[in-house]
Amino acid sequence: RWQYPSPAQPLQAMTSASDLERRLTSSGGQQHLNDISGLFEQCESEDLRVVATALQAIARVLAHHRRLALEATPLNKELATWLQKHGEAFHSLLCQLARSGEPRAQVCAIRLVFAVLRDEATELLADSRKSDRSDPGKLFGLRPPERQIQELLDELLLAEKWSGQVADCLVDEFVKPYADVRQYVTWQLRSCAEQLGKAPLPGKSGQQKIEAVQATEAATEAEVAAAETSAKRRKRQLGPFAELAVQRGRTHEELFARLLALLKELPEPQSSGQAMPNIGSGAGGSLWADEAGPEDVEEPLLVESGKPAGFFKKEYRRQFQEAWLKLLGLRVPLAHCSPLLQLLPTRVMPHLSRP
């Protein structure tokens, strides 16, 4: 639904976003907190540039007021609640952008999510060192990086449409360059493949059953409650990704193709003792090996978590194997049999401990 209207319209909207941001982050900004609704309204624009500008402004406004809240003594609980509420709304908008099914909007969502999780993690690290409050992240409802990546991948995989442009952006710009992102993404792909094996696709989901019961004139409150209870039980049994897949009507073939499209683009892990061919390769082997090996070669991390790059590279090797095993344990659609057989001997089998 996002378009490129005449140049004057988005320029005016983006100027308005800048004015609102300045007002909200000025010395008396806490007196105008309700004005943030203007930025959220701009996120409903049909112009993707306006949406992206508004989302970036919201992120900076929230970060500004989190810093002020931590510096205040005693803690302004009302401000902390406001930050939690609007932080949730902000992340919901990012997820909405990712599930849109429009490649330009999804690429925008990917870049925004990774920029936000990097900035929030940096902010939390700095706050934890200078603040006497035990957990600023919990105080403001900030999500850890791995959860934000999980939510992003779920929305991309379950969107109505899939695009190679989305996979290229995710892998080339974030998975290959950063050891921590590589491990987080592969872990989530493994989890999605595992849950896909449990999902009865296609079929009626718990949510669809609830809607069907509610649409029946003769439905009683007890019947609606029973349908809701059944849906919650299904979610516990299947996992959140599988339950969402059923709710949104995705088929086994669609999700298998999307998981395969991402897995086959992942860089191959390096065995202990191999030289690193490029910055995008992962690594395995002993984390504290005496010999100089792949784990000793530093790779950039998107987020400073206190863990060395070697930890993520070692985990990546294990998750790479597990993700492929989970995918290969699924029913392989006929259209993917031949491409998969071509990948296995050179890209997959060398990295399985017990092929």
C-alpha positions in Angstrom: 0.0 0.0 0.0 3.0 2.3 0.3 3.6 4.7 -2.6 5.7 7.7 -3.7 3.4 10.7 -3.8 4.5 14.1 -5.0 7.7 15.4 -3.4 6.0 18.2 -1.6 3.8 16.0 0.5 6.4 13.7 2.1 8.8 16.7 2.6 6.1 18.5 4.6 5.3 15.4 6.7 9.0 14.8 7.4 9.4 18.4 8.5 6.5 18.0 10.8 8.1 14.9 12.3 11.3 16.8 13.0 9.3 19.6 14.6 7.4 17.1 16.8 10.7 15.4 17.8 12.3 18.7 18.8 9.2 19.6 20.8 9.2 16.2 22.6 12.9 16.3 23.4 13.2 19.9 24.4 13.9 21.0 28.0 10.1 21.0 28.7 9.4 18.0 26.6 7.7 16.0 29.4 4.9 18.6 29.4 4.1 17.6 25.8 4.3 13.8 25.9 0.8 13.4 24.3 2.2 15.1 21.2 3.9 11.8 20.3 0.5 10.7 18.9 1.3 13.0 15.9 4.3 10.8 15.1 2.2 7.6 15.4 -0.4 9.1 13.1 2.3 9.7 10.5 3.1 6.0 10.6 -0.3 5.5 8.9 0.9 7.4 5.8 0.9 5.7 2.4 4.4 7.1 1.8 7.1 4.7 3.1 9.6 7.6 3.5 7.2 9.3 5.9 6.6 6.1 7.8 10.3 5.4 8.2 11.0 9.0 9.3 8.3 8.9 11.9 9.4 5.6 13.3 13.0 6.8 13.6 11.8 9.9 15.4 9.7 7.8 17.8 12.7 5.6 18.6 14.8 8.7 19.5 12.1 10.3 21.5 11.6 7.1 23.6 15.3 6.8 24.1 15.6 10.4 25.3 12.9 10.0 27.9 14.2 6.7 29.1 17.5 8.5 29.9 15.6 11.2 31.8 13.6 8.6 33.7 16.7 6.9 34.9 18.3 10.2 36.0 15.3 11.2 38.0 15.1 10.6 41.7 12.7 9.2 42.8 11.6 7.2 39.7 8.7 8.8 37.9 6.5 5.7 37.7 3.9 7.4 35.5 6.7 8.2 32.9 8.0 4.6 33.1 4.4 3.3 32.4 4.1 5.7 29.5 7.4 4.5 28.0 6.3 0.9 28.3 3.0 1.5 26.6 4.5 3.5 23.7 7.4 1.2 23.4 5.0 -1.7 22.8 3.1 0.3 20.2 6.3 1.2 18.5 7.4 -2.4 18.2 4.0 -3.4 17.0 4.4 -1.0 14.1 7.7 -2.5 13.2 6.1 -6.0 13.1 3.2 -4.6 11.0 5.7 -3.3 8.5 7.5 -6.6 8.4 4.3 -8.6 7.8 3.1 -6.3 5.0 4.3 -8.6 2.2 5.6 -5.6 0.3 9.4 -6.0 -0.3 10.3 -2.3 0.1 8.4 -2.0 3.3 9.8 -5.3 4.6 13.4 -4.2 3.8 12.7 -1.0 5.6 11.4 -3.0 8.6 14.6 -5.1 8.7 16.9 -2.1 8.7 14.8 -0.3 11.3 14.6 -3.4 13.6 18.4 -4.0 13.6 19.1 -0.3 14.1 16.7 -0.2 17.1 18.0 -3.4 18.7 21.6 -2.1 18.4 20.7 1.3 19.9 18.6 -0.2 22.7 21.3 -2.7 23.6 24.0 0.0 23.7 21.6 2.2 25.8 21.0 -0.7 28.3 24.7 -1.4 28.6 25.5 2.2 29.4 22.5 2.5 31.8 23.4 -0.7 33.7 26.9 0.7 34.4 25.8 4.1 35.7 22.3 3.4 37.2 21.7 1.9 40.6 18.4 0.5 39.3 18.7 -3.3 38.8 17.1 -3.8 35.4 16.4 -0.8 33.2 15.3 -3.1 30.4 12.6 -4.7 32.5 11.6 -1.3 33.9 10.8 0.0 30.4 9.8 -3.2 28.8 12.7 -3.3 26.3 13.1 -6.6 24.4 16.4 -8.4 24.3 18.1 -8.6 20.8 17.3 -12.3 20.3 13.6 -11.7 20.9 13.4 -8.8 18.5 15.1 -11.0 15.8 12.7 -13.8 16.6 9.6 -11.5 16.2 11.1 -10.0 12.9 11.7 -13.5 11.4 8.3 -14.8 12.4 6.6 -11.8 10.6 8.8 -12.1 7.5 8.2 -15.9 7.2 4.5 -15.7 7.8 3.8 -12.7 5.6 1.3 -13.1 2.8 4.1 -12.8 0.2 7.8 -13.7 0.1 10.5 -11.9 -1.8 14.1 -12.8 -2.5 14.9 -9.1 -1.9 13.9 -9.5 1.7 16.2 -12.6 2.1 19.1 -10.8 0.4 18.8 -7.8 2.7 18.6 -9.9 5.9 21.5 -12.2 5.0 23.9 -9.8 3.2 23.5 -6.8 5.4 23.2 -8.4 8.8 23.7 -12.2 9.0 27.0 -12.4 7.1 28.7 -9.4 8.7 27.8 -10.0 12.3 28.6 -13.2 14.3 25.8 -12.6 16.9 23.1 -11.9 14.4 24.1 -15.0 12.5 23.7 -17.2 15.6 20.4 -15.6 16.6 18.9 -15.9 13.1 20.0 -19.5 12.7 18.6 -20.5 16.2 15.2 -19.0 15.2 15.2 -20.8 11.8 15.9 -24.1 13.7 13.0 -23.3 16.0 10.7 -22.5 13.2 11.5 -25.7 11.3 11.0 -27.7 14.5 7.6 -26.1 15.1 6.6 -26.5 11.4 6.9 -30.3 11.9 4.1 -30.1 14.6 1.7 -27.8 12.7 -1.3 -29.3 11.0 -1.0 -27.2 7.8 -3.2 -26.3 6.1 -6.2 -26.4 8.5 -8.4 -24.5 10.8 -6.5 -22.8 13.6 -7.7 -22.2 17.1 -8.3 -18.6 16.3 -10.4 -19.5 13.3 -12.4 -21.9 15.4 -13.0 -19.1 18.0 -14.2 -16.8 15.2 -16.4 -19.6 13.8 -18.0 -20.2 17.2 -18.5 -16.4 17.8 -20.2 -16.1 14.4 -22.7 -18.8 15.3 -25.8 -17.2 16.7 -26.5 -20.1 19.0 -23.0 -20.0 20.5 -23.0 -19.8 24.3 -20.4 -18.1 26.5 -19.2 -21.6 27.5 -18.6 -22.6 23.9 -16.6 -19.4 23.2 -14.6 -19.9 26.3 -13.9 -23.6 25.4 -12.7 -22.5 21.9 -10.4 -19.9 23.5 -9.0 -22.5 25.9 -8.4 -24.9 23.1 -6.5 -22.2 21.1 -4.3 -21.6 24.1 -3.6 -25.3 24.5 -2.7 -25.5 20.8 -0.2 -22.7 21.2 1.5 -24.4 24.1 1.7 -27.7 22.1 2.7 -26.3 18.7 4.7 -23.2 19.7 4.0 -19.6 18.8 5.4 -19.7 15.3 3.4 -22.8 14.3 0.2 -21.5 15.8 0.5 -18.2 13.9 1.2 -20.1 10.7 -2.0 -22.0 11.1 -3.9 -18.8 12.0 -2.7 -17.0 8.9 -3.3 -19.8 6.6 0.3 -20.4 5.5 0.9 -23.8 3.9 3.6 -26.3 4.6 5.0 -25.8 1.1 5.2 -22.0 1.5 7.0 -22.2 4.8 9.4 -24.9 3.7 10.4 -22.9 0.6 11.0 -19.8 2.8 13.0 -21.6 5.4 15.1 -23.2 2.6 15.6 -19.9 0.9 17.2 -18.4 4.0 19.1 -21.5 5.1 20.8 -22.0 1.8 22.1 -18.4 1.9 23.7 -18.8 5.3 27.5 -18.8 5.3 29.1 -22.2 5.9 30.6 -22.7 9.4 34.3 -23.1 9.6 35.9 -26.2 11.1 38.6 -25.7 13.7 41.9 -25.0 12.0 40.5 -23.7 8.8 41.4 -20.2 7.6 38.7 -17.6 7.5 37.9 -16.8 3.9 35.8 -13.7 4.6 34.2 -11.7 7.3 30.8 -13.4 6.7 31.9 -16.9 7.7 31.0 -18.5 11.0 33.2 -20.9 12.9 33.1 -23.9 15.2 35.6 -25.8 17.3 36.8 -25.2 20.8 36.1 -21.7 22.2 39.4 -21.6 24.0 41.6 -23.6 21.6 45.3 -23.2 22.1 46.0 -23.2 18.4 45.3 -20.1 16.3 42.0 -21.0 14.6 38.8 -19.4 13.4 37.6 -18.6 16.9 40.7 -16.4 17.4 39.9 -14.2 14.5 37.7 -11.4 15.7 34.5 -10.6 13.9 32.2 -7.6 14.5 29.2 -8.0 16.7 26.1 -5.9 16.1 25.4 -5.8 19.9 27.8 -5.6 22.8 26.6 -8.3 25.1 29.8 -9.1 27.1 30.2 -12.4 25.2 33.2 -12.8 22.8 32.6 -13.3 19.1 34.0 -16.8 19.5 31.0 -17.8 21.6 28.6 -16.9 18.9 30.7 -18.6 16.2 30.9 -21.8 18.2 27.1 -21.7 18.8 26.5 -20.9 15.1 28.2 -24.1 14.0 25.9 -26.1 16.3 22.8 -24.3 15.3 23.6 -24.5 11.6 23.7 -28.3 11.9 20.5 -28.4 14.0 18.6 -26.1 11.6 19.4 -28.3 8.6 18.5 -31.5 10.4 15.1 -30.0 11.5 14.4 -28.9 7.9 15.4 -32.3 6.4 13.2 -34.0 9.0 10.2 -32.3 7.4 8.2 -33.6 4.4 10.0 -32.2 1.4 7.8 -30.7 -1.3 8.4 -32.3 -4.7 9.5 -29.0 -6.3 12.4 -28.7 -3.8 13.7 -32.2 -4.0 16.2 -31.7 -6.8 17.6 -28.3 -5.5 17.9 -29.8 -2.1 19.8 -32.8 -3.3 22.3 -30.5 -5.1 22.9 -28.5 -1.9 23.4 -31.4 0.5 26.8 -32.9 -0.6 28.8 -29.7 -0.6 26.9 -27.2 1.6 25.3 -29.3 4.3 26.8 -32.8 4.8 30.4 -31.5 5.5 29.0 -29.7 8.5 27.0 -32.5 10.1 28.8 -34.3 12.9 27.0 -37.6 12.1 26.0 -37.4 8.4 
